[in-house]
């Protein structure tokens, strides 16, 4: 299993949910985030307050998928979420050794 953690533009959440749903993944965690990278952010509105903040609104999305689905899902994410502009985001991929459903104590891939 793989955990994919995505930092994406907020308007790209619905296309991401459609990709995951199409591949039969319904579980995900979404958090509001602020960040900057090569995009550098936009700080004009804060300059009036004497502050230099170069953070832009993003979403952090985390989900776990099966190894065999990884390449297809990543390809589709890049196709559907990319605007071709700086600031499209990043995907971090890590191995997941096991997963457990708290309600029942079940373990393994079958609970995804």
C-alpha positions in Angstrom: 0.0 0.0 0.0 1.1 3.6 -0.6 0.1 6.7 1.2 -0.1 9.7 -1.1 -0.1 13.2 0.3 -0.9 15.9 -2.1 -0.6 19.7 -1.8 -3.0 21.0 -4.4 -4.8 24.2 -5.6 -8.2 24.3 -3.7 -10.2 24.3 -7.0 -8.6 21.0 -7.9 -10.2 19.0 -5.0 -13.3 18.0 -7.0 -11.3 16.6 -9.9 -9.1 14.7 -7.5 -12.1 13.2 -5.7 -13.5 12.1 -9.1 -10.2 10.4 -10.0 -10.1 8.5 -6.6 -13.8 7.6 -6.8 -13.4 6.3 -10.4 -10.7 4.0 -9.1 -12.9 2.9 -6.2 -11.2 4.9 -3.4 -13.5 6.9 -1.2 -11.4 7.5 1.9 -9.4 10.7 2.1 -8.5 13.4 4.6 -8.5 17.1 3.5 -7.0 20.0 5.4 -6.8 23.6 4.6 -3.2 24.7 4.2 -1.1 27.8 3.4 2.3 27.5 1.6 4.7 28.7 -0.9 7.4 27.3 -3.1 8.6 28.4 -6.5 5.3 30.3 -6.8 6.6 32.6 -4.1 3.1 33.7 -2.9 1.4 37.0 -3.0 2.0 39.4 -0.2 0.5 42.8 -1.2 -2.5 42.6 1.1 -0.2 42.1 4.1 2.2 44.9 3.2 -0.5 47.4 4.4 -0.2 45.8 7.8 3.6 46.0 7.8 3.9 42.2 7.4 5.5 40.2 4.7 3.7 36.9 4.3 4.1 35.0 1.1 1.8 32.1 1.7 -1.0 31.0 -0.7 -4.1 28.9 0.1 -3.6 25.2 -0.7 -5.2 22.0 0.3 -3.5 19.0 1.9 -5.0 15.7 0.9 -4.0 12.3 2.2 -5.2 8.9 1.1 -3.9 5.3 0.9 -4.1 3.3 -2.3 -3.0 -0.2 -3.4 0.4 -0.5 -5.0 -1.0 -1.8 -8.3 -3.1 1.4 -8.7 -0.4 3.9 -8.0 1.0 4.5 -11.5 -2.5 4.9 -13.1 -3.8 7.2 -10.4 -0.6 9.4 -10.5 -0.8 9.7 -14.3 -4.4 10.7 -14.1 -3.8 13.2 -11.3 -1.0 14.9 -13.4 -3.3 15.0 -16.5 -6.3 16.4 -14.7 -4.8 18.6 -12.0 -2.0 20.3 -13.9 -2.5 23.8 -15.1 1.0 24.0 -16.5 1.7 26.9 -14.1 4.0 27.1 -11.1 1.9 26.3 -8.0 0.1 23.2 -9.1 1.5 21.4 -6.1 3.4 18.3 -5.1 2.6 14.6 -4.4 4.6 12.8 -1.7 4.5 9.0 -1.8 5.4 6.7 1.1 5.0 3.0 1.9 2.3 1.8 4.3 3.1 -1.4 6.1 -0.4 -2.0 7.5 -3.7 -0.3 8.1 -6.3 -1.0 10.9 -9.9 -0.1 11.1 -10.5 1.2 14.6 -14.1 0.1 14.8 -13.5 -3.6 14.2 -9.8 -4.1 14.6 -9.5 -5.5 11.1 -6.1 -5.2 9.4 -4.8 -5.1 5.8 -5.6 -4.0 2.3 -9.1 -5.3 2.3 -10.3 -2.4 4.5 -9.3 0.3 2.0 
